[in-house]
Amino acid sequence: MRLVVVGGVAAGLSAAARARRIDASLEITVIERGPEISYGACGLPYYIEGQVRDLRELIAFTPERFERERNIAVRANAAAEAIRHSRRQVLLAGGEAVPYDRLVIATGARPAGGRIEGALQPHVFKLHTLEDARRLREFLLEKRPRRGAAVGAGYIGLDTAGALRAHGLGVSVVDSGVGVLGRQDPELTEVVAEQLKRFHIEVHLGVNVQAVEPDRVAGIACDLVVLAAGLEPETALAREAGIETGRTGAIRVSERMETNLPGVYAAGDCAEALNLVTGRPDWLPLGTTANKMGRVAGANAAGRRERFPGIVGTSIVRICGLGFGFTGLSAAQARREGFNPVAARIRGLDRPRYFEGRQVTAELVADRATGRLLGGTVTGFEGLEGRVNVIAAALSRRMTVEEFAMLDLAYAPPYAPVWDPLLIAAQQLEKLLH
């Protein structure tokens, strides 16, 4: 049987590798339009900053190594132009037809924002690929710009703003929305803005960027611009083949990652996933999700029957040294989804004061009608990844605040206080619910 995977990186290579482990007899081919098939895009801002010294450190697999170690054919620099499902063929640029019996689409996402006038000027960059990062860092080192602007207040925009500031640039962040990180959370936005201002990074929200001028953007003087206005699912190839997209604009899939075309699967940033908090399809382009979706798609394409249960939307980001972790819904998002949210936010210490405990802020959101936990945010310097993961696990099990408040969490002075900030927040939330 011939399995073709269109797209590499997280979902595509996870699908191919999982299928190979299940069935050694499969004829598997990965088609990737770019030269790199597997790299950590989340590390690109750290390369710009200088923490990652060589781009090769971000490459997980070269095409040659993946082909050699996994016994999977890799076609890098090969652009898939069409899917002819009636003939079971993927048509490549140049006219070559690659036959398949099963197909996994892992085309990922592309930078959002449409066409901005002036985006092709030499001082304007995106940060989506290794080549993007290479060009941007060369510009920084060779041209020595003095002021930079990041258009977009999402993960990449904020990470990039910090990276530019580390090079000594005056930096501004511009976004058309009124919040940051896509959370619709005024308090979170205020904390992020304060942290950025502490590092002399200006924040301009509610500003729609239509064009980039040679020496300014949105009226802000700058000689370097990074366009980071989010991502959009890359679905053109799938849609033209008759594959349905869902409410989010990404490819609609079953829990087995199968599309409306039999034997055709989709995974990663191009596909929807079930949000376990809302019970509705959602689109959250994250590498952790893409890897798991790819594993399930590859298993089913190889003949297994596995399911991807869904996501709760867990993320973490460091902004100028301060960490922000969140999962599930903010109060505003919960209200938009039809819940009656109640939120409690507390400030505490990540460990006892005599062990140099540092401030941590924890917020939990619950539904007033059911007491069910809907989401949470943790801000701090250490240990927040563990805390936000605890909330994520609770959301996956549909815990109530009462159940969450009784979790048996670890305590030892070098690591955590006897009353973890999460438990204190849960206690406060219980008071508001009753």
Stockholm file with secondary structure:
# STOCKHOLM 1.0

chainA/1-434         MRLVVVGGVAAGLSAAARARRIDASLEITVIERGPEISYGACGLPYYIEGQVRDLRELIAFTPERFERERNIAVRANAAAEAIRHSRRQVLLAGGEAVPYDRLVIATGARPAGGRIEGALQPHVFKLHTLEDARRLREFLLEKRPRRGAAVGAGYIGLDTAGALRAHGLGVSVVDSGVGVLGRQDPELTEVVAEQLKRFHIEVHLGVNVQAVEPDRVAGIACDLVVLAAGLEPETALAREAGIETGRTGAIRVSERMETNLPGVYAAGDCAEALNLVTGRPDWLPLGTTANKMGRVAGANAAGRRERFPGIVGTSIVRICGLGFGFTGLSAAQARREGFNPVAARIRGLDRPRYFEGRQVTAELVADRATGRLLGGTVTGFEGLEGRVNVIAAALSRRMTVEEFAMLDLAYAPPYAPVWDPLLIAAQQLEKLLH
#=GR chainA/1-434 SS CEEEEECCHHHHHHHHHHHHHHCTTCEEEEECSSSCSEECGGGHHHHHHTSSCCGGGGEEECHHHHHHHHTCEEETTCCEEEEEGGGTEEEETTSCEEECSEEEECCCEEECSCCCBTTTSTTEEECSSHHHHHHHHHHHHHHCCSEEEEECCSHHHHHHHHHHHHTTCEEEEEESSSSSTTCCCHHHHHHHHHHHHHTTEEEEESCCCCBEETTEETTEECSEEEECCCEEECCHHHHHTTCCBCTTSSBCCCTTCBCSSTTEEECGGGBCEEBTTTSSEECCCCHHHHHHHHHHHHHHHTTCCCCCCCBCCCEEEEETTEEEEEEECCHHHHHHTTCCEEEEEEEEESSCGGGTCCEEEEEEEEETTTCBEEEEEEEESSSHHHHHHHHHHHHHTTCBHHHHHTCCCCCBTTTBCSSCHHHHHHHHHHHHHC
#=GC SS_cons         CEEEEECCHHHHHHHHHHHHHHCTTCEEEEECSSSCSEECGGGHHHHHHTSSCCGGGGEEECHHHHHHHHTCEEETTCCEEEEEGGGTEEEETTSCEEECSEEEECCCEEECSCCCBTTTSTTEEECSSHHHHHHHHHHHHHHCCSEEEEECCSHHHHHHHHHHHHTTCEEEEEESSSSSTTCCCHHHHHHHHHHHHHTTEEEEESCCCCBEETTEETTEECSEEEECCCEEECCHHHHHTTCCBCTTSSBCCCTTCBCSSTTEEECGGGBCEEBTTTSSEECCCCHHHHHHHHHHHHHHHTTCCCCCCCBCCCEEEEETTEEEEEEECCHHHHHHTTCCEEEEEEEEESSCGGGTCCEEEEEEEEETTTCBEEEEEEEESSSHHHHHHHHHHHHHTTCBHHHHHTCCCCCBTTTBCSSCHHHHHHHHHHHHHC
//
